[in-house]
Amino acid sequence: MVNETVPKVELHCHLIGTLNAKLLREIVLAGDPVLVRPEALRAVGFGEGPRGFADWLDRVEPYKSAGWRDFLPVLERHMERLVEQHVVYAEMMISPMMFPRDLGALVDAFAEFQDWVRERERGRLQVEFLFLVPRSLPDEIIDEDIARCVALARSGGICGISIAGLEQNCPASRFARMFDVLKDHGLGIEVHAGELGGSSEVVEALDIGRADRIGHGISAFQDEGLIYRLCEENVHIEFCPTSNLKMGAAKDMASHPIGLARDLKMNFSINTDDPGAFDCDMNSEFALVAGTFHFGDEDFAAVATNSLAARFQPNLRFGDRLKELAGVEADRKNFVLTE
């Protein structure tokens, strides 16, 4: 099936969200430590919505404050799964809490983390990272996180940031200074908006957040003027179909806006969001879209090239399949190729 073999690019996936019982069992069998018993995890069911996801987050609580070394067995197995699904480039959202607070120690630890990842790419897959900034972040920590992001931008660590969390009562405008500073340092900005909130949050993400990409963006399609703007400005939207269904952002797949986005030739990607929590992977997401909206070869090719063009890391360390996509993308965006 085309959805299984087509080269894929994923831009919206939380590292902690890859945790599920099967992955943890594999880690245990390999003799590596885990912080949560595999049998303690279960995926969010359809109809459970935010409460089901909150329950899942409670179950993975020990990983919220875990260090980067604790995540290595998880990331290693997830990377192998991405390769099996023909993913050639992936950006993942990770918590700053995984690394030391001291700036010097942070840069050193992140460099070690990156070296570990590069060794396991082996020319099959390129993995980059975004720091995840929760909307609920206390005001007194915002400046500290700006300094940490700038330090990693200068050292070639993270390629962007992601603002995530419940939109209600936590406006993106709180981070206006962060957006300005990080833009000046060349970091990409992704804002989760229009998932469970209204279209006004998407407008705020664009006007104040200076967002390069919108995570989810479902409610934007309730506003014709905003749809027009997204098209005109070629804003990239990170769709996460199964997540959107299980969280209640879309009532069913037939009404999901990804079909309209395809028909309007909009700029979007197909992603898993939290594949462990929502019991999905890139192949199943592509199959879901293909089965509902009859995406074919040309549709998936457009998704792949648009997704790669929307990436935050300009440098590509690529294998043959990524070279093919880069060749198509060359006419769309200037970028640097590195061997």
NORSULQUI-V609796 format. One record per pair of residues at least 4 apart in sequence whose C-alpha atoms are under 7 Angstrom apart, sorted by sequence separation. I is the first residue (numbers start at 1). J is the second residue. D is the distance in whole Angstrom. If there is no record, write none. Layout:
i,j,d
I,J,D
I,J,D
//
This chain:
i,j,d
1,5,7
2,6,6
14,18,7
19,23,7
20,24,6
21,25,6
22,26,6
23,27,6
24,28,6
25,29,6
26,30,6
27,31,7
28,32,6
36,40,7
44,48,7
48,52,5
49,53,6
50,54,6
51,55,6
52,56,6
53,57,6
54,58,6
55,59,6
56,60,7
57,61,6
62,66,7
66,70,6
68,72,7
71,75,6
72,76,6
73,77,6
74,78,6
75,79,6
76,80,6
77,81,6
78,82,6
79,83,6
80,84,6
81,85,6
82,86,6
83,87,5
102,106,6
103,107,6
104,108,6
105,109,6
106,110,6
107,111,6
108,112,6
109,113,6
110,114,6
111,115,6
112,116,6
113,117,6
114,118,6
115,119,6
116,120,7
117,121,6
121,125,5
137,141,7
138,142,7
141,145,6
142,146,6
143,147,6
144,148,6
145,149,6
146,150,6
147,151,6
148,152,6
149,153,6
150,154,6
151,155,6
152,156,6
153,157,6
166,170,7
167,171,6
175,179,6
176,180,6
177,181,6
178,182,6
179,183,6
180,184,6
181,185,7
182,186,6
183,187,5
193,197,7
194,198,5
197,201,7
199,203,7
200,204,6
201,205,6
202,206,6
203,207,6
204,208,5
205,209,4
206,210,5
223,227,6
224,228,6
225,229,6
226,230,6
227,231,6
228,232,6
229,233,6
230,234,6
231,235,7
240,244,6
241,245,6
242,246,6
243,247,6
244,248,6
245,249,6
251,255,7
252,256,7
257,261,6
258,262,6
259,263,6
260,264,6
261,265,6
262,266,6
274,278,6
275,279,5
276,280,7
280,284,6
281,285,6
282,286,6
283,287,6
284,288,6
285,289,6
286,290,6
287,291,6
288,292,6
289,293,6
290,294,5
295,299,5
296,300,6
297,301,6
298,302,6
299,303,6
300,304,6
301,305,6
302,306,6
303,307,6
304,308,6
305,309,6
306,310,6
307,311,7
318,322,5
319,323,6
320,324,6
321,325,7
322,326,6
323,327,6
324,328,7
325,329,6
326,330,6
329,333,6
330,334,7
27,32,5
28,33,6
82,87,5
100,105,6
101,106,6
121,126,6
137,142,7
152,157,5
153,158,6
182,187,6
183,188,7
194,199,6
204,209,6
205,210,6
206,211,5
230,235,5
244,249,5
245,250,5
250,255,7
261,266,5
275,280,5
280,285,7
290,295,4
295,300,7
318,323,6
28,34,7
100,106,5
152,158,6
153,159,7
205,211,6
220,226,6
221,227,6
244,250,6
245,251,6
250,256,6
275,281,6
289,295,7
290,296,7
99,106,6
194,201,6
220,227,6
245,252,6
44,52,5
193,201,6
194,202,6
272,280,7
44,53,6
193,202,5
272,281,6
24,34,7
99,109,7
272,282,6
271,282,7
44,56,7
193,205,7
25,38,6
272,285,7
24,38,5
191,205,6
202,217,7
21,38,4
21,39,6
41,59,6
202,220,7
40,59,7
21,41,6
191,211,6
199,219,5
217,237,6
305,325,6
309,329,6
315,335,7
316,336,7
317,337,7
20,41,6
21,42,7
190,211,5
193,214,6
195,216,5
198,219,5
199,220,5
216,237,6
314,335,5
315,336,5
316,337,5
317,338,5
189,211,5
190,212,6
191,213,7
192,214,6
193,215,6
194,216,6
195,217,6
213,235,6
214,236,6
215,237,6
216,238,5
314,336,6
315,337,5
316,338,6
317,339,5
189,212,5
190,213,5
191,214,5
192,215,4
193,216,6
194,217,4
195,218,6
212,235,7
213,236,5
214,237,5
215,238,5
216,239,5
305,328,7
315,338,6
36,60,7
188,212,6
189,213,7
190,214,6
191,215,6
192,216,6
193,217,6
194,218,5
195,219,7
199,223,7
212,236,7
213,237,6
214,238,6
215,239,7
216,240,6
305,329,6
309,333,6
190,215,7
194,219,5
36,62,7
167,193,7
194,220,6
35,62,6
131,158,7
160,187,5
161,188,6
162,189,6
163,190,6
164,191,6
35,63,7
130,158,5
133,161,7
135,163,6
159,187,6
160,188,4
161,189,5
162,190,5
163,191,5
164,192,5
129,158,5
130,159,6
131,160,7
132,161,6
133,162,6
134,163,6
135,164,6
159,188,6
160,189,6
161,190,6
162,191,6
163,192,6
168,197,7
239,268,7
68,98,5
129,159,6
130,160,5
131,161,5
132,162,5
133,163,5
134,164,5
135,165,5
167,197,6
179,209,6
237,267,6
238,268,6
239,269,6
240,270,6
243,273,7
67,98,4
68,99,6
128,159,7
130,161,5
131,162,6
132,163,6
133,164,6
134,165,6
179,210,7
218,249,7
236,267,5
237,268,5
238,269,5
239,270,5
240,271,5
65,97,6
66,98,6
67,99,6
130,162,6
132,164,7
146,178,6
150,182,7
153,185,7
172,204,7
176,208,6
234,266,7
235,267,6
236,268,5
237,269,6
238,270,6
239,271,6
240,272,5
65,98,7
172,205,7
176,209,6
234,267,6
238,271,7
240,273,6
136,170,6
153,187,7
259,293,6
269,303,6
94,129,7
96,131,6
135,170,6
150,185,7
173,208,6
231,266,6
243,278,6
268,303,6
88,124,6
89,125,6
90,126,6
91,127,6
92,128,6
93,129,6
94,130,6
95,131,6
96,132,7
173,209,7
221,257,7
242,278,7
88,125,4
89,126,5
90,127,5
91,128,5
92,129,5
93,130,5
94,131,5
95,132,5
135,172,7
172,209,6
87,125,7
88,126,6
89,127,6
90,128,6
91,129,5
92,130,6
93,131,6
94,132,6
254,292,6
268,306,7
269,307,5
91,130,7
93,132,6
218,257,7
253,292,7
267,306,6
268,307,7
83,124,7
83,125,7
242,285,7
241,285,7
103,148,6
107,152,6
27,73,6
110,157,7
103,151,7
196,249,6
195,249,6
236,310,7
15,92,6
8,86,6
9,87,6
14,92,6
15,93,6
7,86,5
8,87,4
9,88,6
10,89,6
11,90,6
12,91,7
13,92,5
14,93,5
15,94,6
6,86,7
7,87,6
8,88,6
9,89,5
10,90,5
11,91,5
12,92,6
13,93,6
14,94,6
4,85,7
5,86,6
7,88,6
9,90,6
10,91,6
11,92,7
188,312,5
160,312,6
159,312,6
159,313,5
126,317,7
126,318,7
123,318,6
124,319,6
123,319,5
49,246,6
50,247,6
85,282,7
48,246,7
49,247,4
85,283,6
47,246,6
49,248,6
46,246,5
45,246,7
56,277,7
12,238,6
43,276,7
44,277,6
88,321,7
43,277,5
44,278,5
88,322,6
43,278,6
43,279,6
18,274,6
20,276,5
17,274,4
18,275,5
19,276,5
20,277,7
13,271,7
17,275,6
18,276,4
12,271,6
13,272,6
14,273,6
17,276,5
10,270,7
11,271,7
12,272,7
13,273,4
14,274,6
17,277,6
10,271,6
12,273,5
13,274,6
4,283,5
3,283,6
3,286,5
3,287,6
2,297,7
9,304,6
8,304,6
7,304,7
9,307,6
9,308,6
7,321,7
//
